[in-house]
Amino acid sequence: MTRLTIDEAQQRIRVFLTEDMAEALRAVDYESPPLADTPSGLTLAEARRAEVSFSHVLGASDCLYRVDAFGESLLMRLQLNVRRFVAIYQVPVSDPIGSSTISPHFERWAIGAGHAGWMIGWRDGTDPWKAERRTVETYCYAMLPEDFLDNPLEQLYWRTDLVQMTRAFMLEARRMGIRLSAEDA
C-alpha cells in the first residue's frame, strides 16, 4: 500500500468531492430509452438529466451540493475523512412534522442503504442560512477501506452507490409526497 502525504490525500479528497461526485450526481435522474430487443446505444452521460451545483472550500473534507432532479432540489452534504464517508440529506419541514414523522416513510430506503454498508440516523435541525427554517437531516455513515483513496474500484463502488442511494431517496420522497425543496427557495 502506498503511503500518501497529507497534501496528496487532501488533493484526492478534493477531486473525489468536487469532480468525481459532482459529475456522478448528474446521473441521479436520467432518461430511459424505450424497451427494445437490442441495446439503445444511449450512454449515461447523454441520458442524465439532473443538475448539480456545489460549494467547497479548498482543504476542507466536505462539500455541499444541490441536486436538481425529478422537479425537486435536494440539499446534501458529503464528508470524506480519508476513510470515513458521511452523506447528509436535508429536508425542509414545518410543525408538526419532524424526524420521527419523516423517518418511517424512508424505512425501505434505509434497509437498502444498510445492505450496501451505510448506517442511517435522523435528527431535527435548522437551515444553516435561515435559522427560522426547520429541517430533518438524514445522516448516512460508512467506513471505507483503509486504501480507499488509492483504490479506483472502491471509489467507483461508493460513488455509484451514493448516486443510487440519492436517486432512491428522492424518488421515495416523491412517492410519499414529501417536498425536498424549501417553499421560498
C-alpha positions in Angstrom: 0.0 0.0 0.0 1.3 3.4 -1.0 1.6 6.0 1.8 0.1 9.3 0.8 1.3 12.6 2.1 -1.3 14.8 3.7 -1.2 17.1 0.7 -1.8 14.1 -1.7 -4.7 12.8 0.4 -6.3 16.3 0.6 -5.9 16.6 -3.2 -7.5 13.2 -3.8 -10.4 14.1 -1.4 -10.9 17.4 -3.3 -11.0 15.6 -6.7 -13.4 13.0 -5.4 -15.8 15.5 -3.9 -15.7 18.3 -6.5 -15.0 16.4 -9.7 -15.9 12.8 -9.4 -19.0 13.1 -7.1 -20.3 16.3 -8.8 -20.1 14.5 -12.2 -21.6 11.3 -10.9 -24.6 13.0 -9.1 -25.7 14.3 -12.5 -26.9 10.8 -13.2 -29.4 10.8 -10.2 -32.1 11.4 -12.9 -31.6 10.0 -16.4 -33.7 9.4 -19.4 -34.6 5.7 -20.1 -34.7 4.6 -23.7 -37.7 2.7 -25.0 -37.8 -1.0 -24.5 -36.2 -2.9 -27.3 -34.5 -6.2 -28.2 -31.1 -4.5 -28.7 -29.1 -2.0 -26.6 -30.1 1.6 -27.4 -26.5 2.9 -27.6 -27.6 5.8 -25.3 -24.8 6.5 -22.8 -25.4 7.6 -19.2 -23.5 10.8 -20.0 -26.0 11.5 -22.8 -29.1 10.4 -20.8 -28.5 12.2 -17.5 -30.9 15.0 -16.6 -30.0 16.1 -13.0 -28.3 19.4 -12.5 -25.7 19.7 -9.7 -24.2 22.8 -8.1 -21.8 22.6 -5.2 -19.8 24.7 -2.7 -16.4 23.6 -1.5 -13.5 25.2 0.4 -10.0 24.1 -0.6 -8.5 21.9 2.1 -11.9 21.1 3.6 -13.1 17.5 3.8 -16.7 18.3 2.9 -18.7 19.6 0.1 -22.3 21.0 -0.1 -24.4 20.0 -3.1 -27.7 21.0 -4.6 -29.1 18.2 -6.7 -31.9 19.3 -9.0 -33.8 16.3 -10.2 -37.4 15.0 -10.5 -38.8 18.5 -10.1 -37.1 19.0 -6.7 -33.9 20.4 -5.2 -32.2 18.2 -2.6 -29.6 19.8 -0.4 -26.9 17.3 0.6 -23.5 17.4 2.2 -20.8 14.9 1.8 -17.9 14.5 4.2 -14.9 12.3 3.3 -12.3 12.0 6.1 -9.8 9.7 4.3 -11.8 6.5 5.0 -14.9 7.7 6.8 -17.7 8.8 4.5 -20.8 10.7 5.5 -23.8 11.8 3.4 -26.3 14.2 4.9 -29.7 14.9 3.2 -31.6 17.9 4.3 -35.4 18.0 4.1 -37.3 21.2 4.9 -40.2 20.7 7.3 -42.7 22.6 9.3 -44.6 21.8 12.5 -45.8 19.2 13.4 -43.5 17.3 11.0 -40.1 16.2 12.3 -37.6 13.4 12.2 -39.9 11.0 14.0 -42.7 11.5 11.4 -40.4 11.6 8.3 -38.1 8.6 9.0 -40.8 5.9 8.9 -41.6 6.9 5.3 -38.0 6.0 4.4 -37.8 2.7 6.1 -37.5 0.7 2.9 -34.8 3.1 1.6 -32.9 2.8 4.9 -32.9 -1.0 4.7 -31.4 -0.9 1.2 -28.8 1.6 2.3 -27.9 -0.6 5.2 -27.3 -3.6 3.0 -24.8 -1.5 1.0 -22.8 -0.7 4.2 -24.4 2.6 5.3 -25.6 3.3 8.9 -28.6 5.7 8.9 -29.6 8.3 11.5 -32.2 11.1 11.7 -32.2 14.3 13.6 -34.2 17.6 13.7 -32.2 20.6 12.7 -32.4 24.1 11.2 -31.3 25.5 7.9 -27.8 27.0 8.4 -28.7 30.1 6.4 -32.2 30.7 7.8 -32.4 29.7 11.5 -36.2 30.0 11.5 -36.5 27.3 8.9 -36.7 23.8 10.3 -35.2 20.7 8.6 -34.9 17.0 9.1 -31.4 15.7 8.4 -30.7 12.2 7.3 -27.2 11.1 8.2 -25.7 8.2 6.3 -22.3 6.9 7.7 -19.9 4.4 6.1 -16.5 3.3 7.0 -14.3 2.9 3.9 -11.3 0.6 3.3 -8.0 1.9 4.5 -6.8 2.2 0.9 -9.9 4.0 -0.4 -8.0 7.0 -1.8 -5.7 4.6 -3.7 -8.4 2.2 -4.9 -10.4 3.2 -8.0 -12.8 0.2 -7.8 -13.7 1.1 -4.2 -14.2 4.7 -5.2 -16.4 3.6 -8.1 -18.5 1.4 -5.7 -19.1 4.1 -3.2 -19.7 6.8 -5.8 -22.2 4.7 -7.7 -23.9 3.5 -4.5 -24.2 7.1 -3.3 -25.8 8.1 -6.7 -28.3 5.2 -6.5 -29.0 5.9 -2.8 -29.6 9.6 -3.6 -31.8 8.7 -6.5 -33.8 6.3 -4.3 -34.1 8.9 -1.6 -35.5 11.5 -4.0 -37.9 9.0 -5.6 -39.1 7.8 -2.2 -39.8 11.4 -1.1 -41.7 12.0 -4.3 -43.7 8.8 -3.9 -44.6 9.8 -0.3 -45.4 13.4 -1.2 -42.5 14.8 0.8 -41.2 18.0 -0.6 -37.4 18.4 -0.7 -37.3 22.0 -1.9 -37.9 24.8 0.6 -41.1 26.8 -0.3 -39.2 30.1 -0.6 -36.0 28.7 -2.2 
